[in-house]
Amino acid sequence: MQKKQSKKQGEPGRQGERLTALLPYLIALASGILMGLTVAPVGAWFLAWIALVPLWVLVVTYSKSKNQSPPAPPAFLWGIGYHGVALFWITGIHPMTWLGVPWLPSLAITLFCWGFISVLGGVFVTIWAAVMVRLGGQKPWLRILIGTAVWCGLESLWSAGPLWWSSLAYTQSPHNLVIVHLGQLSGPNTVTAAIVAVNGLIAEAYINRQDTKISSASSAPLWFVNKYLVTATGLLISLHLIGFILYSRPIAQPPEAALKVGIIQGNIPNRLLRSSEGFRRAQENYTNGYLTLANQSVDAVLTPEGALPIFQRDLLGTALVAAVKEKGVVAWIGAFGERGDSYTISLFTFNGKGEIVSRYDKAKLVPLGEYIPFEGILGGIVQRLSPLDAHQVAGSANQLFDTPFGRAIASICYESAFPEQFRRQAAAGGQFILSSSNDAHYTASMPFQHHAQDIMRAIETDRWSARATNTGYSAFVNPHGGTLWISGYNTYETHAETIYRRQTQTLYVRWGDWLTPLLLISSGGAWLVISGINKFSNFGKP
């Protein structure tokens, strides 16, 4: 009887221990989810400045006490929480029955895509946490420097690959345009560094406050205990002031640089585009839209990615090109280019005579959606599940897009997430941005995130931007990220705005991302110096 009673008394204790053991994982997952809520559809951008704090505290707590739970699982869960929530719109590709994929295989492909990118985000944060534990040491200022440098370095590494979207920087666009202007200094990693550093300072304020309570030196003055919080506040205000100065600079609009651009949002669902009825509607919508805009005395008309889903050789016989020949207004038409037995997603410049004078091929393709990674290994497996065409190829990385109005910065759909694509073209003389996209197969939160990415690229390069999409959101954006006009969603629309060609060069355009190497070198150097001092001071000690 006594054994049974003691067993019952011990059960609440064990349950409490299990709950305590689970608490770090729950906290990490919840804070990652909070970071995911910073972007569309919620847009709670302000959470980005505190959502990394709980994970930082967990990682540092482990590095100080090896008896604590290892930081890898909580860091992994934080990454899954952030990327899983932020990129939940990926699930909008299901069902793919319009592509001929049965319902269940479509669900499997969709969950695989969403799960893969979420797990990749978890691996990213786990690596960051491991480096923090290994190199962070006992000095808070060094942890902040290393934590910021490593996060930026990992984002740079990830963005150099084919699969990239959710930088911490884009949590601030389009709602906090002042801080996004830091991107003019060294690209989006400037904003990322600001977010990580402020989170680190707040976390260190909490950690050192707890240490002071436990320590016998509890008589330390209050300013010492909270100096990290004061520094975090000062840094946050200072960075916003710098951003405000950049944001407040006037935008020159000389008449000779003006360019009146019209855009057509055709609103053709992807499930129809592949059919004869869809192509008929596309021809009708884009031809009528072109004639409407030409009658408004625009200088040029921009259409979305794949507006006419046909090959270059067939474009000349379309009603749209016939209208170009009739009206003499330049048109940028989205269609398919040819390269041997393969094809490209391309944007063609038609001059007033209806002749193709330039072509830009999409250089960043969507893995699985537009090409099969490791095709020799995975091609047969993936094609059993999906009829996605494996013969689409990417354009070269060093393309330039010359138009009758000067050189443009061209971007097709997914490329909006890759700032280097825009920086390189701006440095090579690109004077305005033409963004052509088709987000019709996703939920509304994805095109709004896409618009946020385009806003960042306009600010970083100090360029006006015209963005045409199939179903929304089409928009015009000025160099300060101001949205002059934005379309409805799932609507047919035409709109014209005057943009201005610019030849300015921001620090980022001239020098690229110089901040990340500087952070990595300075943090690595500081760590080596501190390690050397510690080894020297411990030399000869038993």
GICORKA-V486458 format. One record per pair of residues at least 6 apart in sequence whose C-alpha atoms are under 8 Angstrom apart, sorted by the first residue. I is the first residue (numbers start at 1). J is the second residue. Records with the same first field share a line. If there is no record, write none. Layout:
# GICORKA-V486458
I->J + J
This chain:
# GICORKA-V486458
21->69
24->58 + 74
25->73 + 74 + 77
26->74
27->54 + 55
28->54 + 55 + 74 + 75 + 77 + 78
29->74 + 77 + 78 + 79 + 80 + 81
30->78 + 81
31->51 + 52 + 54 + 55 + 78 + 81
32->51 + 52 + 77 + 78 + 79 + 80 + 81 + 82
33->78 + 81 + 82 + 85
34->47 + 48 + 51 + 82
35->47 + 48 + 51 + 52 + 81 + 82
36->81 + 82 + 83 + 84 + 85 + 86
37->43 + 44 + 45 + 47 + 82 + 85 + 86
38->44 + 45 + 46 + 47 + 48 + 171 + 172
39->45 + 86 + 170 + 171 + 172 + 173 + 449
40->86 + 445 + 446 + 448 + 449
41->444 + 445 + 448
43->171 + 175
45->171 + 172 + 173 + 175 + 176
46->172
48->168 + 171 + 172 + 195
49->195 + 196 + 198 + 199
50->198 + 199 + 202
51->199
52->196 + 199 + 200
53->199 + 200 + 202 + 203
54->203
55->74 + 75 + 78
56->199 + 200 + 203
57->203 + 204 + 206 + 207
58->71
59->71 + 129 + 132 + 133
60->132 + 133 + 136
61->68
62->68 + 69 + 70 + 71 + 133
63->133 + 134 + 136 + 137
64->138
71->126 + 129 + 130
72->126 + 129 + 130
73->126
75->122 + 125 + 126 + 129
76->119 + 121 + 122 + 123 + 124 + 125 + 126
77->122
78->122 + 125
79->118 + 119 + 121 + 122 + 123 + 124 + 125 + 126
80->118 + 119 + 121 + 122
81->118
82->118 + 121
83->117 + 118 + 121 + 122 + 166
84->114 + 115 + 117 + 118
86->166
87->114 + 118 + 166
88->114
89->442 + 443 + 445 + 446
90->110 + 113 + 114 + 442
91->110 + 111 + 114 + 442
92->441 + 442 + 443
93->110 + 441 + 442
94->106 + 107 + 110
95->101 + 103 + 106 + 107
96->102 + 103 + 106
97->103 + 106
98->271
99->271 + 387
100->386 + 387
101->385 + 386 + 387
105->385 + 386
106->385 + 386
109->385
124->154
128->147 + 150 + 151 + 154
131->150
132->143 + 146 + 147
135->143 + 146 + 527
136->142 + 143 + 146 + 147
137->143
140->204
142->523 + 526 + 527
144->197 + 200 + 201
145->197 + 519 + 523
146->519 + 520 + 523 + 524
147->196 + 197 + 200
148->193 + 196 + 197 + 519
149->193 + 516 + 519 + 520 + 523
150->520
151->193 + 196
152->189 + 192 + 193 + 516
153->516 + 517 + 520
155->167 + 189
156->189
158->164
159->165 + 418
162->364 + 365 + 366 + 367
163->366 + 367
164->417 + 418
165->417 + 418
167->188 + 192
168->191 + 192 + 195
169->180 + 188 + 189 + 190 + 191 + 192 + 195
170->188 + 452 + 453 + 456
172->179 + 180
173->180 + 452 + 453 + 455 + 456
174->452 + 455 + 456 + 481
177->247 + 480 + 481
178->240 + 243 + 244 + 246 + 247
179->191 + 239 + 240 + 243 + 244
180->188 + 191 + 243 + 456 + 459
181->243 + 244 + 246 + 247 + 459 + 460 + 480
182->188 + 190 + 191 + 239 + 242 + 243 + 246
183->189 + 190 + 191 + 456 + 459 + 460 + 508
184->459 + 460 + 461 + 462 + 506 + 507 + 508 + 509
185->460 + 506 + 507 + 508
186->507 + 508 + 511 + 512 + 513 + 514 + 515
187->419 + 460 + 508 + 512 + 513
188->419 + 456 + 460
189->513 + 515 + 516
190->515
194->236 + 239
197->232
198->232 + 233 + 235 + 236
199->232
201->228 + 229 + 231 + 232
202->228 + 229 + 232
204->228 + 229
205->225 + 226 + 227 + 228 + 229
208->225
209->225 + 226
212->218 + 220 + 225
247->480
251->479
253->500
254->500
257->500 + 501 + 502
258->498 + 499 + 500 + 501
259->299 + 498 + 499 + 500 + 501
260->298 + 299 + 300 + 496 + 497 + 498 + 499
261->298 + 299 + 300 + 301 + 302 + 466 + 496 + 497 + 498 + 499
262->293 + 298 + 299 + 300 + 301 + 302 + 494 + 495 + 496 + 497
263->301 + 302 + 303 + 466 + 467 + 468 + 474 + 494 + 495 + 496
264->286 + 289 + 290 + 301 + 302 + 303 + 304 + 468 + 469 + 492 + 493 + 494 + 495
265->303 + 304 + 468 + 469 + 470 + 471 + 472 + 474 + 491 + 492 + 493 + 494
266->282 + 285 + 286 + 304 + 307 + 469 + 470 + 471 + 491 + 492 + 493
267->470 + 471 + 472 + 490 + 491 + 492
268->278 + 281 + 282 + 470 + 471
269->440 + 441 + 471
270->440 + 441
272->278 + 279
273->279 + 282 + 309
274->309
279->308 + 309
282->307 + 308
283->308 + 318 + 319 + 320
286->303 + 307 + 320
287->319 + 320 + 323
289->494
290->301 + 320 + 323
291->323 + 327
292->494
293->301 + 494 + 495 + 496
294->301 + 327 + 329
298->329 + 496
299->329 + 330
300->329 + 330 + 331 + 332
301->329 + 330 + 331 + 332
302->331 + 332 + 333 + 434 + 436 + 466 + 467 + 468
303->331 + 332 + 333 + 334 + 436 + 468 + 469
304->333 + 334 + 436 + 437 + 438 + 468 + 469 + 470
305->333 + 334 + 335 + 345 + 346 + 347 + 412 + 413 + 436 + 437 + 438 + 468 + 469 + 470
306->333 + 334 + 335 + 336 + 345 + 346 + 438
307->333 + 334 + 335 + 470
308->333 + 334 + 335
309->334 + 335 + 336
310->335 + 336
311->335 + 336 + 337 + 338
312->335 + 336 + 337 + 338
315->321
316->322 + 354
321->354
322->354
324->330 + 331 + 350 + 351 + 352 + 353 + 354
325->352 + 353 + 354
327->352
328->351 + 352 + 353 + 354
329->351 + 352
330->349 + 350 + 351 + 352 + 404
331->349 + 350 + 351
332->347 + 348 + 349 + 350
333->347 + 348 + 349 + 350
334->345 + 346 + 347 + 348 + 436
335->345 + 346 + 347 + 348
336->343 + 344 + 345 + 346
337->343 + 344 + 345 + 346 + 361
338->344
341->391
342->391 + 392 + 393
343->391 + 392 + 393
344->361 + 362 + 392 + 393 + 394 + 395
345->361 + 362 + 392 + 394
346->359 + 360 + 361 + 362 + 412
347->359 + 360 + 361 + 412 + 436
348->356 + 357 + 358 + 359 + 360
349->356 + 357 + 358 + 359 + 403
350->356 + 357 + 358
351->357 + 404
357->403
358->401 + 402 + 403
359->401
360->395 + 399 + 400 + 401 + 410
361->394 + 395 + 396
362->394 + 395 + 411 + 412 + 415
363->394 + 395 + 396 + 397 + 415
364->394 + 395 + 414 + 415
365->371 + 393 + 394 + 414 + 415
366->414
367->373
368->388
369->388
370->388 + 389 + 390 + 392
371->388 + 389 + 390 + 391 + 392 + 393
372->378 + 379 + 382 + 390
373->379
375->390
379->390
397->421
400->407 + 408 + 409 + 425 + 428
401->407 + 408 + 409 + 410
402->408
406->430 + 431
407->429 + 430 + 431 + 432
408->425 + 429 + 430 + 431 + 432 + 433 + 434
409->422 + 425 + 426 + 430 + 431 + 432 + 433 + 434
410->422 + 425 + 433 + 434 + 435
411->421 + 422 + 433 + 434 + 435 + 436
412->435 + 436 + 437
413->435 + 436 + 437 + 438 + 439
414->437
415->421
416->435 + 450 + 453 + 454 + 457
417->450 + 453 + 454
419->457
420->512
422->457 + 461
423->460 + 461 + 508 + 509 + 512
424->509
426->461 + 505 + 509
427->505 + 509 + 510
429->503
430->503
431->463 + 501 + 502 + 503
432->463 + 464 + 465 + 500 + 501 + 502
433->458 + 463 + 464 + 465 + 466
434->465 + 466 + 467
435->454 + 465 + 466 + 467 + 468
436->467 + 468 + 469
437->467 + 468 + 469 + 470
438->469 + 470 + 471
439->446 + 447 + 469 + 470 + 471 + 472
440->470 + 471 + 472
444->489
447->472 + 473
448->473
451->473 + 475
454->465
455->477 + 481 + 482
456->481
458->464 + 465 + 477 + 478 + 479 + 480 + 481
459->479 + 480 + 481
460->506 + 508 + 509
461->479 + 505 + 506 + 508 + 509
462->479 + 480 + 502 + 504 + 505 + 506
463->478 + 479 + 501 + 502
464->476 + 477 + 478 + 479 + 499 + 500 + 501 + 502
465->476 + 477 + 478 + 479 + 499
466->475 + 476 + 477 + 499
467->474 + 475 + 476
468->474 + 475
471->489 + 490 + 491 + 492
472->487 + 488 + 489 + 490 + 491
473->486 + 487 + 488 + 489
474->486 + 487 + 488
475->483 + 484 + 485 + 486 + 487
476->483 + 484 + 485 + 486 + 497
477->483 + 484 + 485
478->484 + 499
487->493
508->514
